Amino acid sequence: MAANVNETQSPARVSVGWALLLGTGVAVSLGVYGRVHTAAQRPLFNLGFSSMLPMKAWLTTAAAALLAVQLVTALWMWRRLPGAGRPPSWVAPLHRWSGTAAFVTTLPVAFHCLWSLGYVTSSARVAVHGFFGCVFYGAYAAKMLSLRLRGVPGWALPVLGGTVLGSLVMLWLTAALWFFTRSGIPLT
């Protein structure tokens, strides 16, 4: 019986291992690129905002709001949302599309962080922000891969999804909240 349990656990460990290895590779690659790349110190575009900072703050805020939708729909799909009952058929597509929209919304922000600013460690706030930016994309890659792998244990998706959500919250706290609490900077 013990050999049978080990046989079923081994592929699950391998699946989670591959997902975590990919996520770690993405996170480390982004950090290394941000650190060794010579920052351009200028934006390529601002999407109609007055400058790069408002663009990044508002897009990160939009992504955080979309990830709040992700959290509620995930809890509902897994029947962990108190009092919600059985989820209607539109909840799973809403979960999928809100996640896609959140990810796409973060791309201009990440591009400007990496290309225009690089991985800066001159202040604790900026260093923490850069760290969680790398964690966000690494966790996202690991989560997306784990959705496609067989034998991934039931705890993996909630942990990876929670890491994606938590890292984006930290990104928002260390950049967007900082921006919104500064005076004298145009908000748009």
Secondary structure, DSSP 8 states (H G I E B T S, - for coil): -HHHHHHHHHHHHHHHHHHHHHHHHHHHHHHHHHHHS----S-S--TTSSSHHHHHHHHHHHHHHHHHHHHHHHHHHTT-STT--S--TTHHHHHHHHHHHHHHHHHHHHHIIIIII----SSHHHHHHHHHHHHHHHHHHHHHHHHHSTT--TTHHHHHHHHHHHHHHHHIIIIIHHHHT-SSS---
